[in-house]
Amino acid sequence: MDSVVWIIVAAALGIAEMLTLTAALGLLAVAALAAAGAAALGGNAFAQFAVFAAVAVTGLVLVRPLVRRQLQARLGPQHRFGVAALVGRQARVVQEVTGHAGRVRIGGEEWSARAYDETLVIPAGTTVDVIQIEGATALVYPRE
C-alpha cells in the first residue's frame, strides 16, 4: 500500500477517535501512521501490515489501559442525579409510615413514603434510610 493511503486511514481513525473518545481508535491511528512510515521507507505490503499490527497490539494492550485508568482517576466517581441521588440518603418520618402510606422529609423536601417491609409501622420522628424510589414514593426502612 502507498503511504498516502495509510495517512488517509490514520486521519479517518483520528476523526473517529475524536467522536468516540475511546482511546482505541487513536492508538490505531498511530499504528496507521507507523505503517505509513514503513511504506515511505520502501517496505512491502507485508512489512507495512506487520508494523501496523505490532504497533496496534502494543498500543491496545499496554497503552490503552493506562489511558483509561488516568481518565477514570481524573473524572472521579460517577454522580447520580434526580431521584436516583435520593437512594441511600437519610430521611425523617413526618407522618407514620406503613406498608401503604406515610410521609417523610428528605433533605428539606416532603415525600410520600411506604415501608420497604410492608409489615412495619414506622412512627413519626424516626430516622429512616431511603431504599428505593417508585415514582413519587420513597420506600424506606428504619435506621438501626
C-alpha positions, 0 to 999 in steps of 0.5 A, a space after each residue: 500500500 502507498 503511504 498516502 493511503 495509510 495517512 488517509 486511514 490514520 486521519 479517518 481513525 483520528 476523526 473517529 477517535 475524536 467522536 468516540 473518545 475511546 482511546 482505541 481508535 487513536 492508538 490505531 491511528 498511530 499504528 496507521 501512521 507507523 505503517 505509513 512510515 514503513 511504506 515511505 521507507 520502501 517496505 512491502 505490503 507485508 512489512 507495512 501490515 506487520 508494523 501496523 499490527 505490532 504497533 496496534 497490539 502494543 498500543 491496545 494492550 499496554 497503552 490503552 489501559 493506562 489511558 483509561 485508568 488516568 481518565 477514570 482517576 481524573 473524572 472521579 466517581 460517577 454522580 447520580 442525579 434526580 431521584 436516583 441521588 435520593 437512594 441511600 440518603 437519610 430521611 425523617 418520618 413526618 407522618 407514620 409510615 406503613 406498608 401503604 402510606 406515610 410521609 417523610 422529609 428528605 433533605 428539606 423536601 416532603 415525600 410520600 413514603 411506604 415501608 420497604 417491609 410492608 409489615 412495619 409501622 414506622 412512627 413519626 420522628 424516626 430516622 429512616 434510610 431511603 431504599 428505593 424510589 417508585 415514582 413519587 414514593 420513597 420506600 424506606 426502612 428504619 435506621 438501626 
